[in-house]
Amino acid sequence: MGCSPPLHQRLRLGVAVRRFHPYGGGERFLGRLLAALPPARFELHLFTTGDPPPGGWTHHRVPTLGWLPGGRFWGFAWAAAQAVARQPLDLLYAHDAILGPVDLFRAGGGCHRAYQAAMAVVDAPGRRIWEQLRPRHRLMVAVERHCFRTARQVVVNSERVRAEVSRYYGVGGERLVVVYNGIDLARFDPARRPAARAAVAARFPKVVDRVRLLYVGSGFRRKGVDTLLRALAQVAPPARATLHLLVVGKEPRLGQYRRLAARLGVAERVTFTGPLGEVDELLLGCDGFCFPTRYEPFSNACLEALAAGLPVITSAANGVAERLTDGGGAVVDDAEDVAGFAAAITRMADPGWRALHGARAREVAAGHGLEGYVARFVALLDGLAEGRG
């Protein structure tokens, strides 16, 4: 990458992202961010292993080494750096870590070492040792260490992650900034709610005449779906009878969670939908959002729920919890506190509580408009471009 053009000229911006798929909140967020960048200012070059969504960018396919242990991660990190080096770019934005020079690294997935520490709490001793020794984790830590320590600017999406990156990698000062995620509030027009509720009822008849709880996210173990099912089972029968939970997301061990629901006696109160694409209609057609994650830098799904006016129940391990200090839902300090989540779900059954915190939820989301996020992102890129001159 050479010297950048003056700020009034178009910047050739490279974007490195390992993959796009329709079920990832981070990928959907990136697609909307790139679509919102002013085309008169940025000429976009996308480096990814798969097919990106349609848009105004040039696609550079990065080969995958998925047949090697950990190759999906370090293979992309290495191959993307090689592909980027062959292009005359002005700036490089790494949405996923790569093994090469980076101008802006957005650690939207947080800090892998912190994730390992969080999951070790629930791992059995044998699995804990195995996870510590797995080459995949060692390689991921090595790649993120390189990016955290060499990127000119590191962006994280919560104060929680800022503290983790500082603790594990010694990054701080002006190089490390917090920019909370942004959301297009127009996607969740409250006027669409009646039609959305009717559509959700037609698609999932079991929710009719029930308080509709929603979970959205792939990777059930990290995001605490087992905790959510156990909490639902602990809700007192009169309140539980009013509830129905929709669990949306991709999970290779889905049968394990279906069996858990059956053992707990809540199978009739839960619908596992599998992975879905856009979930805006579901969000507008439900009553509350549950996300008892064990590690989440800043959940886009929770931010979307807030924008839809849904009160959110989540754990303090979610960066979104930093925005719920004055209402908008309930935060349970310990991600393993089943009784705490059960109490929060019980409050969700109360229409007065939902109305109060649902109104506050929309106010919280209003402070995260996509326009403001894009403006902050462009300002960071402009500052980096000026610094390269």
N, C-alpha and C positions, 0 to 999 in steps of 0.2 A: 504494500500500500504506500503510495507516494503522498506528497504534500496535497492538502485539500485545496479546492478552488475557493475564491473569496465567498463570503457568506451570501452574496446576492446570486450566486450561481448554484446550479443543481448539484447536489451531492450524490455520489454513487455509494449507496448504503448496502453493505452485505448483511444478511441476517442468517445466522446458523441455528437451525433447530433440527433435532434428531428426527422427528417424525410429526406428521399431522394426522389426526384421526378424529372422527366426529364425536367421540365420547369423552375426550379430554377437555376439562374446563380450561386448563392452561393454553392448550392449542386453539380453542375457540376464542379465547381472550386475545391471543397473538394475532389471529386472523382479523379480528375487528380493529385492533390497534393499527396494523399495517394498512388496512383499508382506509383508516382515518387520517393517515399521514398525508400531508399536502403533496400531490404529485409534481407540482411546480418546483418543489424544494428537494424532493428525493427521487432518485432513480433506484428502484429496489431490485436487489439480487438475492434470491432465496436459495440457500444451501441446505438440502434435506434428503433423507434416504427415500422418502415416499413422494406421493403426488400431493402438492399443496392445493388448497382451495383455489377456485378461480379468482383472479385478481390482476392488478396492474404491475406485475413483477416478472423478471426473468428467472426461470427455474434452472438451477444447477444440481443435477442429481448426484448425490454422494453415495458411493458404493458401501454396502454393508458387509461386515465380517461376523455376522451372527452365528456362523458355524464354529467360531472359536469361543472358548470360555470367556464370558464377559465382553465378547466382541461387539455386541450391539452398542455398548457404551464407549469403551476405549477405542474400538474400531472406528466409530463415527468421529470421535474426538480427533483421532489422527488423520482420517481421510478428509474430514472437513477442512482441517488446517491446510492440507495439501491443495485441495480444490480452491480455497480462498486465495492462496498464494499465487495462483495462476491468473487471477483477475485483477484489473487495475481499479481497485476500490479506493474510496476516500476514507470510509469508516467501516468498522465491523462491529455489529451488535451480536453477541452470543446469547441466544435464548437458552441454549444448552452449552455446557462447558466444552471447550475444544483445546487441543494441544498446540497452540500457536498464539501469535500476537492478537490481542483483543482490545478494542477501545472501550466498549461498554458491555459488561457482563451483568445480566439481570438474573439473579439467583432466585427465580420464582419458585423453584422446588425446595428452597431452603438449604440446609447444610446437612450433607449425608451423615457426617459423624454424629450430629445431634439426633437425626432420625434413628441411627443405630442404638444410641443410648436410650431413646424413648421405647423402642421395641424390645430392648433387652429386659425391660421391667416385666414384660408378660411372657417372655420366652422361658421354656423349661431349661434346666441347666444344660442338658445335652444339646439342645438347639442353639442355646446362647453361644456355646463353644464353637459349634459348627458355623454359625453366622460370622463369628469373629475371624474364622480361618478361611472363609470362602474367598477365592481369588476375585470374584465379581466385586465384592465390597472394597477390597484393597485397591483394585484398579479405579473404582469410582472415586474413592477418597483421593487417590493420587492425581486424577484429572481435575477434580474440583480444587484441590490445593494449588495446582498450577494456575488455574484461572483466577482464583481469589487473590493470589499473591502477585500476579503479573498484569491483570487488567488495569487499564488507566482509570476506569470508574466502575465501581460495583454498586448495583442497585438491589436492595432487598425490599420486601413488601410488608414488613412489620418490625416493630421494635424488638420483638422476641428474636427474630432471625438476626437482626443487627447484633444483638448480644451474643448469639451463638457464633457468628462468623468472627467476631472480635475475640471470643474466648478460645476457639479452636485454631484460628489461623492468624491472629494478631493483626487483623486488618481494622483500621479505624480512621479517624480524622475525616478530611474532606473527600477522601477516596470512597468512603462508604456512606451511602445516603439511603434513607427510607422514602419510598414513594408507594403509598397504598394503591391498590388496584382501582381501576375505574370501571364504570358501568354506564351503558346507554339506557337512561331511564325511560326513554320513549318506547322501548320494547315492552314495558310493563304498565301500559295505560290502564288505570283502574276501571275505566269504562268498559274494558273487555272482560272484566271478571264474570259477569253473569253468563255470557256465552261460553267462556272457558269452563266454568263449573258444570254447565250442561254437557259439554263435550267430554269432560273427564268422567262424569257419571255414566255417559253412554259407553265409554270405552272400558271402564272398570265398574261394573254394576255393584260390586260389594261396598263401594264408598257411599252409595246413596243413603241419605239420612244418618250419616256418620260424620264425626269430626275427622277430617282428612289430614293425616300426618304424612309428610313426604321426606324421604332421604334420597339424595342423588350423589353418586360417586362410585368410581371403579376402584377395586382393591379393598375389599371389605375388611380385611384384618386390620390394616393400618387405620382405617376410618371408623372402626369400632362398631360394625354392624352386630357382632355378637353381644356387645354391651347393650346396644339398643334393644335387641330382642329380649334379653334378660330383664331390662328395665320395664319393658312393656308387660312382661309377665308379672312383675311386682306391683303394677298399678292395681288398686283395689277393684274388684269385679264390677261394681256399679259404674265407675268411671271408665274402666276398660271396655265395657259393653258399648260405649258411645264412640269408640275410636276405630279407625282402620288405617293401617300403615302401608304406603306404597314404597317399595325399595327398588330404586332404579339404578342400574349400573352393570358393568361387565365384571364377572367374577368366575374364574376357572373352577372354583370349588363351590359352585352355587348349591349343589346337592347337600353339602355339609351344612349350609345355613338353613335350607329347607328342613332338614332333619332336626336341627336345633330348635327351630320354631315349633315343630311337632312335639318334641320332648317337653318343651316348656308350656305346651297347651295354648299357644297363641297362633297356630297356623291359620285359623279361620279369620284372624284379625290382621293378617299380613298378605300382601300380594307382591311377589317378586316379578318384576316386569322384564328383566334382562336389560341390555343396553338400548338406549334410545338416542336419537339425534338431538335436535333442539327440544328443550323442555319448558319453554316459555309458557305454553298453554297449561301444562301441569302445574307450574308454580302459581299461575293466576287462578287455577281451579282448585287449589287446596287451601288448608286452614293454618298449617304450621309446618315448620321445617326442623328436622332433627339430624344432628351431625356430631356424634360423640367421638370425635377423632382422637387418636393417640399422638399423631404428629401431623400438623398442617400449617405451613407458613402463613397463608392467607387464602381461605377457601373462596374461589370464585362462585361456587354453587351457593354458598351462604350469602354472598353479596347479591347475587341474583334474587335469592329468596327475600332479602330485605327490600330490594327494589320492587318486588311484587307485593309488598305489604304483609309478608308473613313473619310472625315472630319466630326467632331462631333459638333453638336449644343447642348449645355446643359446649365443648370443653375449653379450659384455659390453655390447652395445647394448640389451639387454633388462633392464628394472628387476628382473626375477625373479632375475637373476644375483647381486644383492645378498644374496639369501637362500640361495645355494648355496655359500657360502664354506667350509662344513664338511661337504660331501657332499650327496648327493641327485641327482648327475649330474655333468656336465662343462661348464665355461664356456670358450669359445674367445675370446680377447681381441679379435681382428680378425675382423669379420663377413665379410671377403673371404678369409680363410685357409682355402682349400679343403683343403689338406693337414692342417690342424689338425682340421677337422671329420671328415675321413676317419679320422684316428687315433682320434678319440672314438667314431666309429661302430664301428670295429674293436674297441674295448674293450666296446662294447655287445653284441657277439657272444659275449662271455664270460659264461656263466651265473653264475659267482661274483661278477663285477663287478656284474651286474644285481641279484643278490640283496642285496648289500651296500648299493648306492646306492638300490635300490627301498625298502628298509626305512627308510633315512634320509629318503627323499622324503616318505613318509607323516608322519614326525616334523616335517619342515619345514612341511608343510601344516597340521598340528595347531596350529601357532602362528598360523594365519590363519582361525580359526573365524568363521563368519558372525555369530554372536551377539555376539562382541567387536567386530566391525566396526560392527554396527548400534548397539551401545551408544555407541561413539565418535561415530558420525554423529549420533545423537539428542542427545548432549551438546553437540556443536557447534551444532546447531539451537537447543537450549534456551538456550545462551549468547548466540546472536544475537537470539533473541526477547527475552531479558531486556534486552539492550542497546538494543532498539528502544523499550522501555517508557518 
